[in-house]
Amino acid sequence: MMRIDSSQVSRTESFHVQEVDLQRLLTRLSPRLAAVRRRFGLSAEAASDALQEVLVRYTIQSRAIECPERWLIVVFANECRRHLARRALVERSERQFLRERPDECPFRRDSGVVQAMAVRSALTRLSARERLMIACRFRFELTEPQIAARLGISAGSVKKTVARAVARLRSLLRR
């Protein structure tokens, strides 16, 4: 038989009470936290990461905090500042890397990554029908008669549409 002493029960109950109180506190503070996020211009994902850091610190230090509302807002703002500083540091180091070693840049003009991004962008400018036929012809490697049979149109129409779409893609990619 397992024995549980009273100190374990009280710690568990107090943790549950803290969790419920924290949920109420966050619900009450959510408009103010959202305002802080907007002030720093953080994305929802970055703000969520910052808030997770704050909540971890809060659970560790909760007994020593006198005014939890003020503490949460101040620490959340500090965490947002830290996030922005880290992002700026990463951007600076990337720019420095590009200046020092331009040949090793993965996003050079002649790299496959840039070309793939350009093709995706150009494909979005085609009609849905043209995109469908381009995908069937080049991605799924179907012949024109196979595409025509699946779409219920003539092979000549497929050939003409694919040719026009390819010509339009070429002109979009030359710009």
URTA-V35435 format. One record per residue. N is the residue number from 1. SS is DSSP state (2 for helix, 1 for strand, 0 for the rest). NEAR is the number of other C-alpha atoms within 12 Angstrom. Layout:
n:N ss:SS near:NEAR
n:N ss:SS near:NEAR
This chain:
n:1 ss:0 near:3
n:2 ss:0 near:4
n:3 ss:0 near:8
n:4 ss:0 near:11
n:5 ss:0 near:10
n:6 ss:2 near:10
n:7 ss:2 near:11
n:8 ss:2 near:12
n:9 ss:2 near:13
n:10 ss:2 near:14
n:11 ss:2 near:14
n:12 ss:2 near:15
n:13 ss:2 near:14
n:14 ss:2 near:18
n:15 ss:2 near:18
n:16 ss:2 near:15
n:17 ss:2 near:14
n:18 ss:2 near:24
n:19 ss:2 near:18
n:20 ss:2 near:14
n:21 ss:2 near:18
n:22 ss:2 near:25
n:23 ss:2 near:15
n:24 ss:2 near:15
n:25 ss:2 near:24
n:26 ss:2 near:27
n:27 ss:2 near:15
n:28 ss:2 near:17
n:29 ss:2 near:23
n:30 ss:2 near:22
n:31 ss:2 near:14
n:32 ss:2 near:21
n:33 ss:2 near:34
n:34 ss:2 near:25
n:35 ss:2 near:19
n:36 ss:2 near:28
n:37 ss:2 near:31
n:38 ss:2 near:17
n:39 ss:2 near:17
n:40 ss:2 near:24
n:41 ss:0 near:18
n:42 ss:0 near:28
n:43 ss:0 near:18
n:44 ss:2 near:18
n:45 ss:2 near:14
n:46 ss:2 near:24
n:47 ss:2 near:31
n:48 ss:2 near:21
n:49 ss:2 near:20
n:50 ss:2 near:31
n:51 ss:2 near:32
n:52 ss:2 near:20
n:53 ss:2 near:23
n:54 ss:2 near:30
n:55 ss:2 near:27
n:56 ss:2 near:17
n:57 ss:2 near:21
n:58 ss:2 near:30
n:59 ss:2 near:22
n:60 ss:2 near:14
n:61 ss:2 near:17
n:62 ss:2 near:23
n:63 ss:2 near:14
n:64 ss:2 near:12
n:65 ss:0 near:16
n:66 ss:0 near:12
n:67 ss:0 near:15
n:68 ss:2 near:28
n:69 ss:2 near:24
n:70 ss:2 near:18
n:71 ss:2 near:24
n:72 ss:2 near:35
n:73 ss:2 near:30
n:74 ss:2 near:22
n:75 ss:2 near:26
n:76 ss:2 near:40
n:77 ss:2 near:30
n:78 ss:2 near:23
n:79 ss:2 near:31
n:80 ss:2 near:36
n:81 ss:2 near:23
n:82 ss:2 near:22
n:83 ss:2 near:27
n:84 ss:2 near:23
n:85 ss:2 near:16
n:86 ss:2 near:15
n:87 ss:2 near:16
n:88 ss:2 near:14
n:89 ss:2 near:14
n:90 ss:2 near:14
n:91 ss:2 near:14
n:92 ss:2 near:14
n:93 ss:2 near:15
n:94 ss:2 near:19
n:95 ss:2 near:15
n:96 ss:2 near:14
n:97 ss:2 near:16
n:98 ss:2 near:17
n:99 ss:2 near:13
n:100 ss:2 near:12
n:101 ss:0 near:14
n:102 ss:2 near:15
n:103 ss:2 near:14
n:104 ss:2 near:15
n:105 ss:0 near:20
n:106 ss:0 near:17
n:107 ss:0 near:18
n:108 ss:0 near:16
n:109 ss:0 near:16
n:110 ss:0 near:15
n:111 ss:0 near:15
n:112 ss:2 near:14
n:113 ss:2 near:15
n:114 ss:2 near:17
n:115 ss:2 near:18
n:116 ss:2 near:16
n:117 ss:2 near:18
n:118 ss:2 near:24
n:119 ss:2 near:25
n:120 ss:2 near:18
n:121 ss:2 near:16
n:122 ss:2 near:25
n:123 ss:2 near:28
n:124 ss:0 near:20
n:125 ss:0 near:19
n:126 ss:0 near:27
n:127 ss:0 near:18
n:128 ss:2 near:14
n:129 ss:2 near:22
n:130 ss:2 near:29
n:131 ss:2 near:28
n:132 ss:2 near:25
n:133 ss:2 near:37
n:134 ss:2 near:34
n:135 ss:2 near:23
n:136 ss:2 near:25
n:137 ss:2 near:25
n:138 ss:2 near:18
n:139 ss:2 near:12
n:140 ss:0 near:14
n:141 ss:0 near:14
n:142 ss:0 near:23
n:143 ss:0 near:22
n:144 ss:2 near:29
n:145 ss:2 near:21
n:146 ss:2 near:21
n:147 ss:2 near:29
n:148 ss:2 near:24
n:149 ss:2 near:17
n:150 ss:2 near:17
n:151 ss:2 near:18
n:152 ss:0 near:14
n:153 ss:0 near:19
n:154 ss:0 near:17
n:155 ss:2 near:21
n:156 ss:2 near:18
n:157 ss:2 near:21
n:158 ss:2 near:31
n:159 ss:2 near:25
n:160 ss:2 near:19
n:161 ss:2 near:28
n:162 ss:2 near:31
n:163 ss:2 near:19
n:164 ss:2 near:21
n:165 ss:2 near:30
n:166 ss:2 near:25
n:167 ss:2 near:19
n:168 ss:2 near:24
n:169 ss:2 near:26
n:170 ss:2 near:17
n:171 ss:2 near:17
n:172 ss:2 near:19
n:173 ss:2 near:20
n:174 ss:2 near:12
n:175 ss:0 near:10
